[in-house]
Amino acid sequence: MQDLYNIVVLISGKGTNLQALIDASHRSSYTISAVISNKAKAIGLNRAKISGIDTYVIEQESFNSKLEFEESLATRISEINPKLIVLAGFMKVLSPQFVKLFRGKVINIHPSLLPEYPGLNTHQRVLEDKKKIHGVSVHLVTEDLDGGPVIAQDAVYVRPDDTVESLAKRVLEREHIIYPKVVESLAIGKIQLSDYDI
């Protein structure tokens, strides 16, 4: 039997996208080798533990610098040696040095139709700009914040009565669908990250 495509998921919070990846992994060609959080109290760690997935906490506050933090993170990831590093609500901007170390192996999910609305508070900004369409993007992580090549997107219509909360809820529902699909497509070779690397 062929080895499953192993991934490492990096989180900081609730881990709802992690849960979607866990749920989908039971009928997919990938396996989650480990979950790493930069927050010891991240709820997502419990989701991983319940599913029997190895968990690690690497907090930047435990180190003297961001460089030392990223060196520890990189060492742990290298020991696990995943095919893919999946950022799922990992609220740390990774340095260009870190990205270069794992170039072409890191993907992220972002709540907007990139290149529109990189960064934070995307739902609020979409509503303020009175946009009619919003959505979610899965992209290859590069040195540019939310600037890597887009691998997949899904859109939602913005309703006249939408609030930040209602819009965020619908976008998150799409995230839970699209992220496992992209990872599965990578696992079976349907898409190749090398096609997106620039």
C-alpha positions as CSV (number, residue, x, y, z in Angstrom):
1,M,0.0,0.0,0.0
2,Q,1.3,3.4,-0.9
3,D,2.2,5.7,1.9
4,L,-0.4,8.4,2.6
5,Y,0.5,12.0,1.8
6,N,1.5,13.4,5.2
7,I,0.8,17.0,6.2
8,V,1.5,19.2,9.2
9,V,-1.1,21.8,10.2
10,L,-0.2,25.0,12.0
11,I,-2.9,26.7,14.1
12,S,-3.4,29.5,16.6
13,G,-7.0,29.2,17.7
14,K,-10.3,27.3,17.4
15,G,-9.1,25.0,14.6
16,T,-12.4,24.8,12.7
17,N,-10.5,24.4,9.4
18,L,-8.3,21.8,11.1
19,Q,-11.4,19.9,12.1
20,A,-12.6,20.0,8.5
21,L,-9.2,18.6,7.4
22,I,-9.4,15.9,10.1
23,D,-12.9,14.9,9.1
24,A,-12.1,14.7,5.4
25,S,-8.8,12.8,6.0
26,H,-10.8,9.7,7.0
27,R,-11.8,9.3,3.4
28,S,-8.9,10.9,1.7
29,S,-5.4,10.2,0.5
30,Y,-3.6,12.4,3.1
31,T,-2.9,12.0,6.8
32,I,-2.2,14.7,9.4
33,S,1.1,13.8,11.0
34,A,1.1,16.6,13.5
35,V,-0.6,19.8,14.6
36,I,1.6,22.6,15.8
37,S,0.3,25.7,17.7
38,N,1.9,28.9,18.7
39,K,-0.7,29.2,21.5
40,A,-0.8,26.7,24.3
41,K,-4.5,27.3,24.9
42,A,-5.6,26.9,21.3
43,I,-8.8,24.9,21.2
44,G,-7.6,23.3,18.0
45,L,-5.1,21.3,20.0
46,N,-7.9,19.5,21.7
47,R,-9.4,18.6,18.3
48,A,-6.2,17.1,17.3
49,K,-5.7,15.1,20.6
50,I,-9.2,13.7,20.4
51,S,-8.3,12.4,16.9
52,G,-5.1,10.9,18.1
53,I,-2.9,13.3,16.2
54,D,0.5,14.4,17.7
55,T,0.5,18.0,19.0
56,Y,3.3,20.4,19.7
57,V,3.2,23.9,21.2
58,I,5.9,26.4,20.2
59,E,5.2,29.8,21.6
60,Q,7.2,32.8,20.4
61,E,7.1,34.2,24.0
62,S,9.3,31.3,25.1
63,F,12.2,32.5,22.9
64,N,14.4,35.6,22.9
65,S,13.5,36.5,19.3
66,K,11.3,35.7,16.4
67,L,14.3,34.2,14.7
68,E,14.8,31.6,17.6
69,F,11.1,30.9,17.5
70,E,11.1,30.2,13.8
71,E,14.3,28.1,14.1
72,S,12.5,25.9,16.7
73,L,9.4,25.7,14.5
74,A,11.5,24.8,11.5
75,T,13.4,22.1,13.4
76,R,10.2,20.4,14.5
77,I,8.7,20.5,11.1
78,S,11.9,19.1,9.5
79,E,11.9,16.2,12.0
80,I,8.3,15.4,11.0
81,N,9.3,15.8,7.3
82,P,5.8,16.5,5.9
83,K,5.0,16.7,2.2
84,L,2.9,19.8,2.9
85,I,2.6,22.5,5.6
86,V,-0.9,23.7,6.0
87,L,-1.6,27.0,7.7
88,A,-5.1,27.0,9.2
89,G,-5.7,30.1,11.3
90,F,-2.0,30.4,12.1
91,M,-1.8,34.0,13.3
92,K,1.9,34.6,12.7
93,V,3.5,36.2,9.7
94,L,6.3,33.9,8.7
95,S,9.6,35.6,7.8
96,P,11.0,35.4,4.3
97,Q,13.8,33.2,5.6
98,F,11.3,30.6,6.9
99,V,9.3,30.7,3.7
100,K,12.4,30.1,1.7
101,L,13.4,27.2,3.8
102,F,10.1,25.4,3.0
103,R,9.6,27.0,-0.4
104,G,6.8,25.4,-2.4
105,K,5.6,23.4,0.5
106,V,3.4,25.8,2.5
107,I,-0.2,26.8,1.7
108,N,-2.6,29.1,3.5
109,I,-6.3,29.9,3.4
110,H,-7.5,33.5,3.4
111,P,-11.0,34.9,3.8
112,S,-11.1,37.0,0.6
113,L,-10.9,36.7,-3.1
114,L,-7.2,37.5,-3.4
115,P,-5.5,39.7,-4.6
116,E,-8.4,41.7,-3.1
117,Y,-8.2,42.4,0.7
118,P,-5.0,40.8,1.9
119,G,-4.4,41.1,5.7
120,L,-6.9,41.4,8.5
121,N,-10.6,42.4,8.9
122,T,-11.6,41.3,5.4
123,H,-15.3,41.0,6.1
124,Q,-15.5,44.4,7.5
125,R,-13.6,45.9,4.6
126,V,-15.8,44.2,2.1
127,L,-19.0,45.5,3.7
128,E,-17.6,49.0,4.0
129,D,-16.7,48.9,0.3
130,K,-20.2,47.7,-0.5
131,K,-18.9,44.7,-2.5
132,K,-21.4,42.3,-3.9
133,I,-19.2,39.3,-4.0
134,H,-16.8,38.0,-1.3
135,G,-15.1,34.7,-0.8
136,V,-12.1,32.6,0.2
137,S,-8.7,31.8,-1.4
138,V,-6.2,29.0,-1.0
139,H,-2.8,30.2,-2.0
140,L,0.9,29.1,-2.0
141,V,2.7,31.0,0.7
142,T,5.5,33.2,-0.5
143,E,7.5,36.1,1.0
144,D,4.7,38.5,0.2
145,L,1.9,38.6,2.8
146,D,-1.2,36.9,1.3
147,G,0.5,37.5,-2.1
148,G,1.4,34.0,-3.2
149,P,-0.2,32.4,-6.3
150,V,-3.8,31.5,-5.8
151,I,-4.5,27.7,-6.1
152,A,-8.3,27.8,-5.6
153,Q,-11.1,30.2,-4.7
154,D,-14.8,30.0,-3.9
155,A,-17.2,33.0,-3.8
156,V,-20.2,34.0,-1.8
157,Y,-22.8,36.7,-2.5
158,V,-22.9,39.6,-0.1
159,R,-26.5,40.0,1.1
160,P,-27.9,43.5,1.7
161,D,-28.6,42.6,5.4
162,D,-25.2,41.0,6.0
163,T,-23.2,41.8,9.1
164,V,-19.5,41.0,9.7
165,E,-20.6,37.9,11.7
166,S,-23.1,36.6,9.1
167,L,-20.7,37.1,6.2
168,A,-17.8,35.5,8.2
169,K,-20.0,32.5,8.9
170,R,-20.8,31.8,5.3
171,V,-17.2,32.4,4.2
172,L,-16.0,30.0,6.9
173,E,-18.4,27.3,5.7
174,R,-16.8,27.6,2.2
175,E,-13.4,27.4,3.8
176,H,-14.3,24.1,5.4
177,I,-15.2,22.7,2.0
178,I,-12.4,24.1,-0.2
179,Y,-9.4,23.5,2.0
180,P,-9.7,19.7,2.3
181,K,-10.4,19.5,-1.4
182,V,-7.2,21.3,-2.3
183,V,-5.1,19.2,0.1
184,E,-6.7,16.0,-1.4
185,S,-6.0,17.3,-4.9
186,L,-2.3,17.8,-3.9
187,A,-2.2,14.3,-2.3
188,I,-3.4,12.5,-5.4
189,G,-1.3,14.6,-7.7
190,K,-4.3,16.3,-9.4
191,I,-2.5,19.6,-8.9
192,Q,1.2,20.3,-8.3
193,L,2.5,23.1,-6.1
194,S,5.5,23.4,-8.5
195,D,3.0,24.7,-11.1
196,Y,2.3,27.7,-8.8
197,D,5.8,28.3,-7.5
198,I,7.3,31.5,-8.9
